[in-house]
Amino acid sequence: MVIDIIIPCFNAHKTLDRLLASIAMQTVKDDCVVYLVDDCSEKGYEEFRQRWLDLLNIEIIELPVNSGPGAARQAGLDESDGDYVVFCDADDTLATAHALEIMAKTMVREKADIVSGRFVEELDDGSFLPHNSNLVWVFGKMYRRRTIERFLVRFNDTRANEDVGFNTVLSNLTDRIANIPQTVYTWHFSPSTITRKNNGEYTWSSGHKGYVVNMTWAIGELQQRNVNKEIIRNLATTVLCRLYFMHENISEYAMWNVEMSLESIQTFYNACIRPFVLDGAMHFSYIAETYKKVAKETYKSENDAEIMHKLTFREYLKKLGYYDDLKTMEMNYGNNT
């Protein structure tokens, strides 16, 4: 068994030793190969390889141009060949000495393609917020390389929310996903990281747009692989509803990005929803049921879901052109009968 640990590095010199220390204390560290993917940092990482030489097997990959974490992770995948793959950010840590062993044993026992553990998020006041297993981020997980290569899954070439695109494609190509109750990863707070700086502006701007781009890409990838259309329809409708709540948050907390938000969502609608509508496979009753499910995920109670929105869900669909598309579909079906 070989576990490849892929770490995108961009000027990560201040925090990298902390992460490497958490890897060095792993009970299965001798089965690990660490790949530092240098995304055109101001200086290299050979000093880290030398410093940890007696404890860790470290390889350095240097990218010719700065390409972002998704491209760095993909470069790590392309240059490594271990049985299992783990992704870490250079400013985070593995939570316990048994984190990798627990995930690896679960891989074997459950014959899993993805093992997803819990993680904790360090907040700006020094407290920690626990998160359950999910398929949003790539950290806190272990992947079976053979499955990634079998389905030819690669990271989308974007700089925001590429995690969710990768996970969405892979998780819809296999159902061998094991969620474990153990906390395996710590997402540390840093005010200078892209997701935290400028009071979290990333969430309302490039993060939101990145989510739209990557979900559009992921659905396109699944269509190319001839995944069952009902799986794709359900995914596309769920994303459409989630985007509504995201847009409402932007309307509340980042008014300056409302127009950008709607433009991004319109692109998603045109690519992933409109074809179903025009094919007669996206009636409002279907969307409404999905909306109820997503609302329950979004709000703590059904009463919370009844709060006043700046844009009702029906108005949201109208702005995207849903009702006009329904009329077009009905006219086309009428002319064909």
N, C-alpha and C positions, 0 to 999 in steps of 0.2 A: 504493500500500500504506500502510495506517495501522495501527499497533499501539497498542491501548489498554492501559495499565498501570494496574490497579486496586489501590489500597492502602487497606485498612481502617485507620483511625487512631483509637485511643483513648488519649489522653494520651501520644502517641508523640513528643513534642517533643525528647526527648534523643537519639533514635536516627534520626530521619527524615532529617536531613541526610546521614548516612552512606549511606542507601539512595539518596537523590536524586543523590548524587555518583556512585554506581555506574551510575545511569541516564544521567547527563550524559556519561559517558565512552563510552557505547555508539556504535559506528560508524554505527548507524541512528537516532540520537537525534532527528534532524529528522523522522523518520517516526512519532514517538511522541507520544501524548497521555497525560499522567499525571493520574489521577483520585484525589484524596485524599478519601476518604469519612469525614467526621468523625462518629464514633459517640458524639456528645454528650460530647466532651472538656471538660475544665475551662476551656480557652481555645482559640481558633480557630487556623487555619493560614495565614491571609493573609500573615503574615511570611515563610513559606516560599515562597509563590508569588512574592512580590516579590523575595526573595533570589535565586531561580533564574530570574528573568524572562528574562534574556538567553540562557539555555541550554536551558530546558525550557518546554514548553507545558503548564501545570498548570491543571487545573480543580478546584474544591472543591465537594463535595456535602455538605450538612449534614443528618443524620438528625434527626427531631423527638424521638425517644426512643432511649435506648441499647438496641441490638438484637442485638449480637454480630457476629462477623466474617462469618458466612454471610449475614446480612441486609445487611451493608455491601457485601459483594461483589455481591450481587444488585442492590442499588441502583446500584452502579457499572455493572453490565451494562445495566440499564434506561436509564441516562442517557447511555450512550456508543454509538457506532455504527461503530467501526473494523473493518477486515477481520479482524484477529487480536486475541486477548485474552490478556494475561498477568496473573497474580495474584502480588503480592508482599506479604509481611508487613512492617510498618513498621520492625521491628528486624532485618531481614535485608539482604542485598545480592545483586546479580548478581555472578557469580564472575569474569567477564572482560569486556573491552571488546567482545568478539565474540559474547557470549552470545545476544543477541536476533537478530543477523544470521544466526548459525548455525541457529537454530530457524526463522527466517523462510524462509531458503533451502531448508531441509528441507521445510517446508510446501509450497513451490512444486514442488520437484523430485519429491517423493513423492506429491503431491496428497493430503496427510494432513489429517485433521481434528483430530488431537492429535499434538503432538510432545513427547516426554518425554525430558529430559536427566538426567544424573547430578547429584548435589549432594553437598556436604560438610557435615557437622554439627560445629560447634565444641563441644567438651566442656569441662567445668568446669576441667580442668587446662591448657587452652590448646591441646590437640592437636585434630586434625581427623579425623573418621571418614567415609570415603567411602561413599556409598550409590548403588547402581545405579538405573536408571530404574524407576519403579513408578507405580501408579495409586492410591496412598494419599493423598498430599498434592496440592494444586493448584499449589503453587509448583514452579519448575523445569520448567514446561511452557508451551506455547503452544497456544491453541485457535482453531479456525476459527469465527468468529461465526455464519456462515451455517448451520453444522451445529447449533450450540446452538439457534438460533432455529427451524430447520426442525423439530427434534424437541421444541421447547418445554421444554427442560430448564432447571430452575431449582434454586437451592439450597434445601434443606429448612430450615425455620425452627427450627433448633436452635443451641445454643451450643457443641457439642462434636462433633468428627469429622464435620462437615458436608462436609468435603473428600471423604471416601471415599464418601459417598452420591452426591454430584454426579458423581464420576468413575465410579462403578459404573453409574449409569444411562447416561451418555453412552457409555462404552466398550462397553456391550452393545447400543448402537444403531448403531454403526459399527465396521468392522474396519480402517479406515484410520488406524492408529496407528503412528507411527514412533518407535522408541527410538534415541537417538543416544548415542555413547560419550563425548561431551564433557561436562565439568563446567560447568554453567551457573548454579549458584545456591549461595549459602552461607547455611546456617541457623546464625545466631550464638547463642552461649550468653548467657542472661540469667537470673539466679536469680529474678527477679520475674515472669517470664512464666507464664501459666497452666499450661503443660506442664512447667515446671521447679520451681516454688515448692513449699514443704513437702515437700522430698525426693521430688518426682515423684508426689505423691499423686494427681494428675490421672489418671495411667495406670490406677490401681486403682479410681477412683471415677467421676467424671463422664466421663472419657475412655472407659472401658469401657462405661458405660451409653449414651454418645453413639454408640459404634460399633454397639451393638445396635439403637438407635432408628433410625439412619440406614440400616443394612442392611435392616431391616424395611420402612422407607419405600421404599428403592430397589427392592426386590423387588415391592412393591405398585405402584410406578410402571411397572415393566416388564410386570407383568400387565395393567395398564390399557391399555398400548400393544400388547397381544396378541403379545408376544415369544414365540418358540417355547418351548413348555413344557419341553422337555429342557434348554434353556439356563437356564431359571429353576430347574429341579430341581437341576441341577449346581451352580449358584450357591448355592442355599439349603443344600444338603448340605455344601458347602465351608465356608460360614459356620458351620454347626452344629459342624463339627469344629474349626475355628479357635477357636470360643468355648469348647470343652472345654479346650484348652491355655491359653487366657487365664484360664479359671476356676481351673485348676491353679496358675497363677502367683499368682493372688490368694490361693488357699489357703495358698501358701508364704510370701508376702511381705506380705499385707494381710488377715489373718484377719478383721478387723473388717468387711470388705466381702463376705464369702462369701455371706451371705444375700441381699444386694442383687444380687450377681452372678447367683445362681440365679433370682431373681425376674425379672431382665431377660431371661435366656436363656429362661425359661419363656414369656415374652411372645412372643419370636421364634419359639419352637417352635410355639406355638399358632397363630400367624398364617401361618408360612411352611413348616413341616414337616408338621404334623398333616393338613392337607388332602391332601397327597400320600400319607400313610400310609393314611388312610381310603379313598382312591381306589385303593389297591392298587399304588401306584407308588413305594413307598419301602421295599423289602425290605432286610433287614439286610446282605445280600451287597453291595448297592450302596453302602450307608453305609460298610461296612468297607473297600471299595476306596478310597473317597474319604479315609477316615481314614488309610490308609497313605500316600497322596500328601501329605496335609497334614502328617503326622508327619515325612516326609522334608524338607519345607520348614522345619519348626520346629526339628528337631534336626540336628546336624552329621553324625551317622551313625546307621545303623539300631540300633546298640547303645545309643546314647543314648536312643532311643525306648522301650527296654525298662526304663527306670528305674521304680522304684516310684512309683505315684501315690497320692495320698490318696483319690482316687475313680477307680476304673477306668472305662474308656469305657462298658462295659456298665452299670455302676451309674449313670453319668451319664444314659444313655438311659432307664434305669428310673425315675430321679427325675423326668424330664421327662414320663413317661407313655407312652413309645414302645411298650413291650410290651403295655400295656393297650389302646392304640389298634390294635395289630396284631390282638389278639383280637377287638376290636369289628369290624374290617374283615373278618376271616375269618368271623365270625358273620353279618354282613350279606350277604357273598357267598354263604354257605351257604344263607341263607334265600331268596335270589333265584334259586337254581338248582333 
